[in-house]
């Protein structure tokens, strides 16, 4: 088994993280026309519409509070779905 990671790159947030958490967060986001990340207003795990709305995940590292304009890792869904099984 190979150690394969999805392709990702850095993009700026268009929102603030108000509270840092003890776990890494994977927020469902879209890219704006200015190529900044906007998040779906409801990040609840039971909210399927946010998953169909999103283009990928913004990775918020544990114990961090990035602000609008800060760069974070963005993992686009196509890079996840194309990984070898």
C-alpha positions in Angstrom: 0.0 0.0 0.0 1.4 3.4 -1.0 1.3 6.5 1.3 -0.8 8.7 -1.0 -2.1 12.1 0.0 -4.6 14.2 -1.9 -3.2 17.2 -3.7 -3.7 20.4 -1.8 -2.6 24.1 -1.9 -2.8 27.2 0.2 -5.7 29.7 -0.1 -6.7 32.6 2.0 -9.8 32.5 4.2 -12.7 34.9 3.8 -13.8 34.4 7.4 -12.4 34.2 10.9 -12.2 31.1 13.1 -13.6 32.4 16.4 -12.6 29.4 18.7 -9.6 27.2 18.5 -10.2 23.5 19.1 -8.2 20.6 20.3 -8.8 18.7 17.0 -8.0 19.4 13.3 -11.1 20.7 11.5 -12.1 20.0 7.9 -14.5 22.8 7.0 -16.7 22.5 3.8 -15.8 25.5 1.6 -16.1 27.0 -1.8 -13.7 29.3 -3.6 -15.0 32.8 -4.2 -14.3 34.7 -7.4 -11.4 36.3 -5.7 -10.0 32.8 -4.9 -10.6 33.1 -1.2 -12.3 30.4 0.8 -15.9 30.9 1.9 -17.5 28.4 4.3 -21.0 27.0 4.4 -22.9 28.5 7.3 -23.9 25.1 8.7 -21.0 22.8 9.3 -23.1 20.2 11.1 -22.1 16.6 10.3 -25.8 15.8 9.4 -26.0 18.6 6.9 -25.8 16.9 3.5 -26.5 20.0 1.5 -23.3 21.6 2.7 -21.3 18.7 1.3 -23.0 19.0 -2.1 -22.5 22.8 -2.0 -18.8 22.6 -1.2 -15.8 22.3 -3.6 -13.4 21.0 -0.9 -12.1 21.2 2.6 -10.3 24.0 4.4 -8.0 22.4 6.9 -7.9 24.3 10.2 -5.0 22.9 12.4 -5.6 22.2 16.0 -5.2 25.0 18.6 -5.2 27.7 15.8 -7.5 30.7 15.1 -6.8 31.9 11.6 -8.4 35.2 10.6 -9.7 36.4 7.2 -6.8 36.8 4.9 -4.7 34.0 6.5 -3.7 31.1 4.3 -4.8 27.6 5.1 -4.5 24.2 3.4 -7.3 23.7 0.8 -8.1 20.1 -0.4 -10.3 20.1 -3.5 -12.7 17.2 -3.6 -11.5 16.0 -7.1 -8.1 15.3 -5.6 -9.7 13.1 -2.9 -12.0 11.2 -5.3 -9.1 10.4 -7.7 -6.9 8.7 -5.1 -6.1 5.0 -5.9 -8.1 2.5 -3.9 
